Amino acid sequence: MRLRNINATILGRRTRSPLALQFMLSFENNGLNLGESVVLQRELNRFIAALRKRGLIVTAFHNHWLFEKPRLLYIHWENVGMSAEEFARNSIAAVREAGLL
């Protein structure tokens, strides 16, 4: 897990919470790979396209908070069949392509 560098507020208060600004990858021994990240609204379509291009399944995007600025959305993706290393490489490549770094 790492935090995205987004200058965000919730209810008018600055946040650096891992609940608000996360980028996370998870790898299970049964081959299930999962990802979740906060994205800005303007980043969403580029990131979805970059994930799909790499064979990663986008399963959801939604908000977590009310009264946040800027608008924060959370995207989830998954894969079965890639090694943990390949999933991580593809996820990071999608992040770079979409300009989330």
N, CA, C and O atoms as a DFTB+ gen file, in Angstrom:
404 C
 N C O
     1  1       0.840      -1.179       0.000
     2  2       0.000       0.000       0.000
     3  2       0.879       1.235       0.000
     4  3       1.934       1.265       0.633
     5  1       0.438       2.232      -0.706
     6  2       1.060       3.553      -0.633
     7  2      -0.036       4.592      -0.723
     8  3      -1.150       4.294      -1.153
     9  1       0.278       5.803      -0.320
    10  2      -0.693       6.893      -0.381
    11  2      -0.462       7.716      -1.638
    12  3       0.679       7.974      -2.020
    13  1      -1.544       8.123      -2.276
    14  2      -1.440       9.054      -3.392
    15  2      -1.209      10.450      -2.832
    16  3      -1.677      10.777      -1.741
    17  1      -0.500      11.253      -3.570
    18  2      -0.205      12.619      -3.158
    19  2      -1.287      13.550      -3.709
    20  3      -1.090      14.231      -4.716
    21  1      -2.416      13.561      -3.035
    22  2      -3.551      14.409      -3.425
    23  2      -3.834      15.347      -2.254
    24  3      -3.961      14.911      -1.109
    25  1      -3.931      16.630      -2.557
    26  2      -4.269      17.619      -1.541
    27  2      -5.784      17.610      -1.382
    28  3      -6.498      18.309      -2.102
    29  1      -6.270      16.808      -0.428
    30  2      -7.712      16.599      -0.277
    31  2      -8.189      17.041       1.094
    32  3      -7.448      17.026       2.077
    33  1      -9.457      17.437       1.122
    34  2     -10.117      17.735       2.391
    35  2     -11.425      16.948       2.460
    36  3     -12.065      16.685       1.442
    37  1     -11.798      16.586       3.665
    38  2     -13.102      15.999       3.954
    39  2     -13.713      16.837       5.069
    40  3     -13.095      17.045       6.113
    41  1     -14.919      17.311       4.842
    42  2     -15.577      18.218       5.794
    43  2     -14.708      19.428       6.112
    44  3     -14.696      19.926       7.238
    45  1     -13.973      19.894       5.088
    46  2     -13.149      21.080       5.241
    47  2     -11.823      20.867       5.960
    48  3     -11.080      21.824       6.179
    49  1     -11.519      19.636       6.327
    50  2     -10.252      19.324       7.027
    51  2      -9.337      18.526       6.117
    52  3      -9.763      17.570       5.470
    53  1      -8.074      18.928       6.075
    54  2      -7.086      18.202       5.264
    55  2      -6.980      16.768       5.747
    56  3      -7.034      16.492       6.946
    57  1      -6.829      15.856       4.788
    58  2      -6.668      14.448       5.144
    59  2      -5.431      13.855       4.486
    60  3      -5.115      14.153       3.333
    61  1      -4.746      13.020       5.233
    62  2      -3.660      12.169       4.724
    63  2      -3.961      10.729       5.119
    64  3      -3.056       9.894       5.147
    65  1      -5.193      10.433       5.418
    66  2      -5.603       9.116       5.902
    67  2      -5.430       8.050       4.829
    68  3      -5.752       8.280       3.664
    69  1      -4.920       6.881       5.221
    70  2      -4.871       5.766       4.275
    71  2      -6.274       5.283       3.878
    72  3      -6.416       4.562       2.890
    73  1      -7.289       5.662       4.617
    74  2      -8.660       5.340       4.214
    75  2      -9.126       6.210       3.057
    76  3     -10.062       5.843       2.347
    77  1      -8.488       7.353       2.858
    78  2      -8.911       8.299       1.829
    79  2      -7.995       8.320       0.611
    80  3      -8.463       8.568      -0.500
    81  1      -6.709       8.068       0.793
    82  2      -5.741       8.325      -0.281
    83  2      -4.959       7.093      -0.726
    84  3      -3.842       7.223      -1.226
    85  1      -5.511       5.935      -0.557
    86  2      -4.769       4.706      -0.782
    87  2      -4.615       4.294      -2.244
    88  3      -5.444       4.608      -3.099
    89  1      -3.529       3.584      -2.489
    90  2      -3.323       2.741      -3.658
    91  2      -2.871       1.415      -3.071
    92  3      -1.823       1.345      -2.429
    93  1      -3.661       0.353      -3.288
    94  2      -3.358      -0.930      -2.643
    95  2      -3.441      -2.067      -3.645
    96  3      -4.294      -2.084      -4.533
    97  1      -2.529      -3.015      -3.479
    98  2      -2.569      -4.262      -4.224
    99  2      -2.556      -5.403      -3.226
   100  3      -1.923      -5.315      -2.174
   101  1      -3.263      -6.478      -3.564
   102  2      -3.356      -7.643      -2.691
   103  2      -3.172      -8.893      -3.540
   104  3      -3.696      -8.987      -4.650
   105  1      -2.422      -9.852      -3.006
   106  2      -2.136     -11.097      -3.712
   107  2      -2.435     -12.258      -2.770
   108  3      -1.936     -12.297      -1.645
   109  1      -3.250     -13.201      -3.234
   110  2      -3.588     -14.343      -2.392
   111  2      -2.947     -15.609      -2.952
   112  3      -2.655     -15.690      -4.146
   113  1      -2.734     -16.582      -2.097
   114  2      -2.075     -17.825      -2.500
   115  2      -2.860     -18.628      -3.526
   116  3      -2.301     -19.518      -4.166
   117  1      -4.139     -18.332      -3.694
   118  2      -4.961     -19.061      -4.659
   119  2      -4.974     -18.415      -6.044
   120  3      -5.745     -18.825      -6.911
   121  1      -4.125     -17.406      -6.258
   122  2      -4.025     -16.753      -7.559
   123  2      -4.908     -15.536      -7.734
   124  3      -4.885     -14.904      -8.790
   125  1      -5.693     -15.192      -6.710
   126  2      -6.552     -14.008      -6.789
   127  2      -5.727     -12.757      -6.501
   128  3      -5.065     -12.659      -5.468
   129  1      -5.778     -11.807      -7.429
   130  2      -5.086     -10.525      -7.287
   131  2      -6.121      -9.410      -7.279
   132  3      -7.023      -9.391      -8.117
   133  1      -5.995      -8.482      -6.338
   134  2      -6.958      -7.394      -6.188
   135  2      -6.239      -6.051      -6.104
   136  3      -5.126      -5.965      -5.585
   137  1      -6.879      -5.014      -6.615
   138  2      -6.336      -3.667      -6.518
   139  2      -7.429      -2.670      -6.186
   140  3      -8.589      -2.852      -6.557
   141  1      -7.046      -1.615      -5.485
   142  2      -7.953      -0.509      -5.182
   143  2      -7.134       0.769      -5.121
   144  3      -6.023       0.785      -4.592
   145  1      -7.694       1.838      -5.667
   146  2      -7.011       3.127      -5.596
   147  2      -8.018       4.261      -5.591
   148  3      -9.108       4.157      -6.154
   149  1      -7.629       5.332      -4.947
   150  2      -8.350       6.588      -5.069
   151  2      -7.930       7.213      -6.398
   152  3      -6.763       7.143      -6.784
   153  1      -8.885       7.821      -7.089
   154  2      -8.596       8.553      -8.324
   155  2      -9.400       9.840      -8.324
   156  3     -10.467       9.930      -7.717
   157  1      -8.871      10.818      -9.006
   158  2      -9.630      12.038      -9.240
   159  2     -10.591      11.781     -10.395
   160  3     -10.320      10.939     -11.250
   161  1     -11.684      12.482     -10.426
   162  2     -12.695      12.271     -11.451
   163  2     -12.092      12.375     -12.851
   164  3     -12.448      11.590     -13.730
   165  1     -11.200      13.314     -13.070
   166  2     -10.606      13.505     -14.400
   167  2      -9.650      12.372     -14.787
   168  3      -9.312      12.233     -15.963
   169  1      -9.208      11.557     -13.815
   170  2      -8.280      10.446     -14.085
   171  2      -9.005       9.129     -14.379
   172  3      -8.403       8.190     -14.899
   173  1     -10.270       9.065     -14.051
   174  2     -10.992       7.791     -14.034
   175  2     -11.000       7.082     -15.388
   176  3     -10.597       5.922     -15.464
   177  1     -11.438       7.730     -16.439
   178  2     -11.546       7.057     -17.741
   179  2     -10.201       6.592     -18.266
   180  3     -10.096       5.483     -18.791
   181  1      -9.167       7.419     -18.136
   182  2      -7.820       7.009     -18.590
   183  2      -7.330       5.791     -17.825
   184  3      -6.729       4.888     -18.407
   185  1      -7.585       5.764     -16.513
   186  2      -7.110       4.647     -15.695
   187  2      -7.869       3.363     -16.034
   188  3      -7.260       2.300     -16.152
   189  1      -9.183       3.451     -16.192
   190  2      -9.965       2.279     -16.577
   191  2      -9.441       1.712     -17.899
   192  3      -9.251       0.502     -18.019
   193  1      -9.209       2.568     -18.879
   194  2      -8.711       2.113     -20.182
   195  2      -7.341       1.452     -20.041
   196  3      -7.081       0.428     -20.672
   197  1      -6.471       2.028     -19.225
   198  2      -5.120       1.472     -19.045
   199  2      -5.168       0.122     -18.335
   200  3      -4.399      -0.776     -18.681
   201  1      -6.043      -0.041     -17.359
   202  2      -6.182      -1.328     -16.676
   203  2      -6.708      -2.395     -17.639
   204  3      -6.158      -3.494     -17.712
   205  1      -7.757      -2.072     -18.365
   206  2      -8.365      -3.037     -19.294
   207  2      -7.387      -3.447     -20.389
   208  3      -7.359      -4.609     -20.796
   209  1      -6.602      -2.515     -20.857
   210  2      -5.606      -2.787     -21.898
   211  2      -4.638      -3.884     -21.463
   212  3      -4.082      -4.596     -22.300
   213  1      -4.440      -4.015     -20.162
   214  2      -3.504      -4.991     -19.609
   215  2      -4.196      -6.258     -19.108
   216  3      -3.584      -7.063     -18.406
   217  1      -5.453      -6.435     -19.462
   218  2      -6.173      -7.639     -19.091
   219  2      -6.686      -7.659     -17.667
   220  3      -7.040      -8.721     -17.154
   221  1      -6.733      -6.503     -17.016
   222  2      -7.227      -6.416     -15.641
   223  2      -8.709      -6.064     -15.677
   224  3      -9.137      -5.229     -16.474
   225  1      -9.478      -6.697     -14.822
   226  2     -10.933      -6.540     -14.804
   227  2     -11.308      -5.430     -13.824
   228  3     -11.049      -5.533     -12.625
   229  1     -11.917      -4.377     -14.345
   230  2     -12.419      -3.297     -13.492
   231  2     -13.778      -3.742     -12.960
   232  3     -14.690      -4.031     -13.734
   233  1     -13.908      -3.795     -11.634
   234  2     -15.120      -4.331     -11.028
   235  2     -16.030      -3.267     -10.428
   236  3     -17.228      -3.500     -10.268
   237  1     -15.482      -2.109     -10.097
   238  2     -16.327      -1.078      -9.489
   239  2     -15.586       0.251      -9.455
   240  3     -14.356       0.297      -9.418
   241  1     -16.355       1.321      -9.469
   242  2     -15.847       2.627      -9.050
   243  2     -16.992       3.351      -8.375
   244  3     -18.143       3.266      -8.802
   245  1     -16.658       4.063      -7.314
   246  2     -17.682       4.690      -6.478
   247  2     -17.015       5.708      -5.564
   248  3     -15.789       5.813      -5.518
   249  1     -17.833       6.449      -4.844
   250  2     -17.282       7.366      -3.849
   251  2     -17.275       6.683      -2.479
   252  3     -17.997       5.710      -2.261
   253  1     -16.458       7.197      -1.562
   254  2     -16.450       6.743      -0.170
   255  2     -16.932       7.836       0.773
   256  3     -17.465       7.546       1.844
   257  1     -16.747       9.083       0.380
   258  2     -16.942      10.208       1.299
   259  2     -17.930      11.200       0.719
   260  3     -18.149      11.249      -0.491
   261  1     -18.522      11.987       1.598
   262  2     -19.313      13.143       1.218
   263  2     -18.554      14.391       1.653
   264  3     -17.769      14.346       2.600
   265  1     -18.780      15.477       0.978
   266  2     -18.184      16.776       1.340
   267  2     -16.665      16.771       1.238
   268  3     -15.981      17.429       2.022
   269  1     -16.137      16.021       0.262
   270  2     -14.685      16.026       0.046
   271  2     -14.359      16.934      -1.128
   272  3     -15.186      17.141      -2.016
   273  1     -13.168      17.465      -1.123
   274  2     -12.653      18.290      -2.214
   275  2     -11.188      17.946      -2.413
   276  3     -10.432      17.913      -1.442
   277  1     -10.773      17.691      -3.632
   278  2     -11.579      17.517      -4.825
   279  2     -12.415      16.236      -4.726
   280  3     -12.296      15.487      -3.757
   281  1     -13.256      15.991      -5.729
   282  2     -14.077      14.785      -5.749
   283  2     -13.157      13.570      -5.818
   284  3     -12.345      13.453      -6.736
   285  1     -13.285      12.668      -4.852
   286  2     -12.469      11.452      -4.791
   287  2     -13.336      10.253      -5.152
   288  3     -14.417      10.065      -4.594
   289  1     -12.855       9.450      -6.086
   290  2     -13.530       8.212      -6.465
   291  2     -12.582       7.050      -6.174
   292  3     -11.365       7.225      -6.121
   293  1     -13.143       5.895      -5.992
   294  2     -12.358       4.701      -5.649
   295  2     -12.649       3.636      -6.681
   296  3     -13.809       3.340      -6.971
   297  1     -11.601       3.063      -7.234
   298  2     -11.725       2.081      -8.299
   299  2     -11.151       0.753      -7.814
   300  3     -10.144       0.714      -7.108
   301  1     -11.806      -0.318      -8.203
   302  2     -11.391      -1.669      -7.821
   303  2     -11.131      -2.473      -9.095
   304  3     -11.881      -2.365     -10.064
   305  1     -10.074      -3.275      -9.090
   306  2      -9.790      -4.157     -10.221
   307  2      -9.268      -5.482      -9.699
   308  3      -8.833      -5.597      -8.553
   309  1      -9.323      -6.498     -10.588
   310  2      -8.952      -7.843     -10.160
   311  2      -8.434      -8.665     -11.329
   312  3      -8.565      -8.285     -12.492
   313  1      -7.841      -9.805     -10.984
   314  2      -7.359     -10.750     -11.980
   315  2      -7.108     -12.086     -11.310
   316  3      -6.714     -12.152     -10.145
   317  1      -7.340     -13.142     -12.058
   318  2      -6.923     -14.492     -11.672
   319  2      -6.089     -15.009     -12.827
   320  3      -6.488     -14.887     -13.985
   321  1      -4.945     -15.579     -12.527
   322  2      -4.130     -16.178     -13.568
   323  2      -2.783     -15.514     -13.755
   324  3      -1.844     -16.165     -14.213
   325  1      -2.656     -14.258     -13.421
   326  2      -1.350     -13.592     -13.464
   327  2      -0.617     -13.901     -12.170
   328  3      -1.234     -14.070     -11.118
   329  1       0.686     -13.973     -12.258
   330  2       1.465     -14.060     -11.022
   331  2       1.319     -12.735     -10.278
   332  3       0.931     -11.724     -10.864
   333  1       1.628     -12.748      -9.005
   334  2       1.577     -11.508      -8.219
   335  2       2.478     -10.448      -8.835
   336  3       2.116      -9.273      -8.888
   337  1       3.653     -10.864      -9.299
   338  2       4.597      -9.916      -9.904
   339  2       4.037      -9.311     -11.189
   340  3       4.156      -8.107     -11.417
   341  1       3.425     -10.152     -12.028
   342  2       2.859      -9.659     -13.282
   343  2       1.679      -8.718     -13.007
   344  3       1.544      -7.688     -13.666
   345  1       0.830      -9.067     -12.039
   346  2      -0.288      -8.201     -11.665
   347  2       0.233      -6.848     -11.171
   348  3      -0.282      -5.801     -11.562
   349  1       1.243      -6.875     -10.322
   350  2       1.820      -5.629      -9.804
   351  2       2.416      -4.805     -10.942
   352  3       2.185      -3.598     -11.014
   353  1       3.181      -5.439     -11.833
   354  2       3.777      -4.715     -12.965
   355  2       2.696      -4.095     -13.843
   356  3       2.809      -2.934     -14.236
   357  1       1.648      -4.858     -14.153
   358  2       0.571      -4.336     -14.993
   359  2      -0.193      -3.212     -14.301
   360  3      -0.572      -2.234     -14.944
   361  1      -0.420      -3.342     -13.009
   362  2      -1.123      -2.295     -12.256
   363  2      -0.305      -1.010     -12.241
   364  3      -0.846       0.071     -12.476
   365  1       0.989      -1.116     -11.967
   366  2       1.858       0.074     -11.932
   367  2       1.982       0.695     -13.321
   368  3       2.001       1.919     -13.452
   369  1       2.068      -0.140     -14.357
   370  2       2.129       0.396     -15.727
   371  2       0.854       1.166     -16.060
   372  3       0.913       2.207     -16.715
   373  1      -0.292       0.667     -15.619
   374  2      -1.558       1.374     -15.853
   375  2      -1.581       2.705     -15.105
   376  3      -2.045       3.712     -15.640
   377  1      -1.085       2.709     -13.879
   378  2      -0.989       3.942     -13.093
   379  2      -0.136       4.971     -13.831
   380  3      -0.511       6.139     -13.939
   381  1       1.004       4.528     -14.333
   382  2       1.901       5.454     -15.060
   383  2       1.250       5.953     -16.328
   384  3       1.280       7.151     -16.611
   385  1       0.654       5.045     -17.104
   386  2       0.020       5.444     -18.365
   387  2      -1.092       6.461     -18.123
   388  3      -1.249       7.403     -18.900
   389  1      -1.853       6.283     -17.069
   390  2      -2.969       7.186     -16.768
   391  2      -2.520       8.477     -16.094
   392  3      -3.323       9.392     -15.911
   393  1      -1.247       8.560     -15.726
   394  2      -0.730       9.781     -15.114
   395  2      -1.076       9.946     -13.650
   396  3      -1.160      11.071     -13.156
   397  1      -1.278       8.844     -12.947
   398  2      -1.634       8.930     -11.533
   399  2      -0.418       9.151     -10.642
   400  3      -0.580       9.508      -9.475
   401  1       0.761       8.957     -11.138
   402  2       1.967       9.157     -10.313
   403  2       2.355      10.606     -10.235
   404  3       3.342      10.947      -9.583
